[in-house]
Structure formats: structure tokens, C-alpha cells
Amino acid sequence: MGKEQKFLVVKTNDSKEIKYFEYDKISGYNIKPNPKLKFQDAINVNKMILINPSLIEKMVDKKVKRKFDYLINLLSVVYENDDDTGEGLRLALNEAEKFRMELCNKYKQYIKEEKYDLLLKKIAILEDELYLRIQYMINRSMELEYEEENVKEGKSR
């Protein structure tokens, strides 16, 4: 078999042209659509590469905002459901760390430095709050255990 070639048809008002792109050498932001979504009378796409920097920044901002909102909603649910085990707090702390690492590894090169620093500070505040709540819960459970050991059972003969 021959070498696989890929072409793009670009329509302008003046003329119709066929341009050749080497897709392997194009650098940009890769997007894969949800495979469950299918539309009638539309072109189905498996992969898309964004090249325009302003479009990349908008897309990444939208994704980061959605993930940050998810993290905030998770924290609010965990805070409302106070359980004594602290499992929800640990889960939320893991999600915050995961989001911070994803921000550093995946999105750092696509967003502005100021916005990146601001997001890292927000995540650090959330992580500190979660860590303090976990420590408070551990200390409270240790105090309860200590009080149960030292409780006197009334008078004995």
C-alpha cells in the first residue's frame, strides 16, 4: 500500500482550493469528542487539533472552569454530609491533588501565567482547608477515645 495522504478542502468566496497538511507535524491542542454523541446530517470526527491560540485558550479555560466547578460542588457535598470517618474529605483532597497535577501537566502551556498562578493558589487554599478538616476530625476522634477510657462508672463497693 502507498503512503497515506490527508487533504483539507477549504472554501473561500474567491476560489476552491485543496491544501495539503502534514497532520503529524502540526502542534496544537488535541480534542477528542464524546463518542456517544452522534448527530444526523453531520460529519463525525474522531480527533481535532486546534491551532488558533485564542481558540485554544478559550477551550482550555472552559475545561478548567468546568473541572474547578466540579471540585467546588464536591466540596460542598462533602461539607454538608459530615461523616465521622472522614472518607469524603480524603476523596475530595485526592480530587483536588489530581486537578492540580492535571493543571500542571496538561494545561499549563495553553493558559496565561497569571491565570495559572491564580488557579494554583485557589487549589492550594482548598487543599489546606481539606487537610485542616481532616486533622480536626482525627484530633476529635482521638479526644473522644481518650474521654471514653477515663470515664468513671460511678460508685463501686
Disulfide bonds with the S-S distance in Angstrom:
none
